[in-house]
Amino acid sequence: MDTGLRIERLLYLAFFLVLLCCLEIYLVAAAAYFSASDTQSLDVVIEAVEKDRTELRRLFELQSRPIIPDTAREQRTAAMRQKLGLPPAERKNAAEETYKQRLENLLISLPRLWDLQAQLSEVFDLKNSPEEILAKLRSVRASKIPDKGTILGIETPRLLVLQYGSADFRLSAQPLATGLLIALYPLCVVWIGSFYITRQRELLAMRQLADYKETFPHVLNFLVVDFSGFHRKIGLQSSRKNVRFNLMLSAALTTSIRCLFLTMLVLPIIGGLAYSSFQLFDLLSPPMSIWIVTGAVFLFAASLSLSLVVQEAIVLRGKQFYE
């Protein structure tokens, strides 16, 4: 049967799809490992300081400008502070925000930073300019990214080296995982759809057959065969009750084996897509439209997979062959 031959080819192709899904899971796990929560928090802080850099620079220059005493009292106070070795008095203008207040308000607006405040106390020193704060934040972020780590039992560098000719390209796992996931979705949907339709036609054709030897002998074709006639020919006698019990047991076992095999085949594919999608979307935070499209495609693939197992359980129900 042509459909049986095509099923066998699709089974071989499934082996490579499962390998690709395992590779995708590994790359996503590596991307998640090298994108620690501390690093993500620091990225938010760096972005906020960079966005507010102009105003912070203005307030820092205003703070750094020396205070010139205007009145005799201010002059005496300045002289006294100088004799005592104290810094000049701070500018007091209730109507205008100070550099210190601006930094404090910035930190309060970033709740993800609270777990890092002890480590960044020196970074947000009032003596540091906005540029110095940014430089130190980037330095702290770089120190928190490990050069290598153990991912699923494999020691993995943070940057994977791809060689092309004499050039070396260093890529992180995240873009590789994203590109592979984009390629896997159409590949998996097409494969599951093709397998479902082809297997459906094969099952319907097998239900019309009288001789099980006409079916294609691939690994999915475990069929119920009544050997009682063959047993009588060779002199083995068995009661009708035993024959009925053996056929019921054979039907349950063969159907379970076929359904279990298909479940083990599609589960790594669907599970790999689900795990990779959720992990990458958590890292990349794509727009809602991408979420909706990806979710719809995933639900379609999962529905096809479930239908594939269900049709395997019901289409040949009650069908038996005779030897």
Helices and strands as residue ranges (DSSP letters): H 2-33, H 37-51, H 53-64, H 72-83, H 99-108, G 111-116, H 130-144, E 148-151, E 154-157, E 159-164, E 167-172, H 173-208, G 212-214, E 225-226, H 228-233, H 240-284, H 288-314, E 321-322
